[in-house]
Structure formats: C-alpha cells, structure tokens
C-alpha cells in the first residue's frame, strides 16, 4: 500500500560515500614515486562488485589532483565515463568526460546512438551536423552551453563549452 515511488526510494540502498582524502595526503601522493602502486592499492581495497572507479570515488580520493601520468589519467577518465553511462544510460551525464578526452566524434557519438532518451537523439544530430572548428559550430556549441547553464545542467554545459575547437575556457 502507499506510493510505490516512495517505497522504491526507501528500499534503494544508498551508495557508501568515502570521506575525502586530506590535502596533506593528496600532496604526499602527488610527490610520490609510486603512484601506480597507490592506484593499484586503491583498486585492491575497493568492493569486489565494483571493478571500475566512479567519479565520486575518484573525486573523494583527489585522484585528478595527484595522478601525474597522463595516459593513466586518460584511462581513468574513460573508465569513469563508462561507469557513469552504465549506471545511468544517459549520455549527457558522461559527455563531459568524453569531450575532455576529445572522443566526441567516436565514442561519444556511438554512445549517443545507444541512448534511447531524447538527449541521445538530439546529441547525435548535433554532433553530426556541426563542425566545431568553424565559427558556426563554435557558436552553436556556445548557445547550447548557455541554454544548459540556464537549466542548471552544469556538467553537460561544460561539455558543450569544451566541444569547440579550440575549447572555450
């Protein structure tokens, strides 16, 4: 009895949120010569059902701050984007990561095709119809970014600002 949405919300287990790593620990990790071992130990201590890191975990561990290896950081960024898309099935939630990796014409476009929501179909058309190196494409990306900002969709707005070639920073 009662509202099924409310009961579903109560039955949903909250994800365990990690406390943020102290700034001194992040600086120590930044200066460490064993960053790959630190990352391996983080993966070893994560729960067995989660093989890939998500953004909340990476942010609380301050991984983007202290991880110096660009190839490892790129792999981590793609892993986070994949985790976000796998959980939400919404392309706009992970678009920022793929655009930051400059994979908007490959991976982002393919995932947008797989997204059955209205966001996915709109993004496919937008990515296919614009050359973001041209003034027209840059202007279109900027207009969409400001529209998303007004709607308080901050991460997708940031992705649209970064779509332009060179990115609008």
Secondary structure, DSSP 8 states (H G I E B T S, - for coil): ---HHHHHHHHS----------HHHHHHHHH-S-HHHHHHHHHHHS-TT--S--HHHHHHTTHHHH---HHHHHHHHHHHHHHHHHHH--HHHHHHHHHHTT-IIIIIHHHHHH--SHHHHHHHHHHHH--TTSHHHHHHHHHHHHHHHHTT-HHHHHHHHHHSSS---
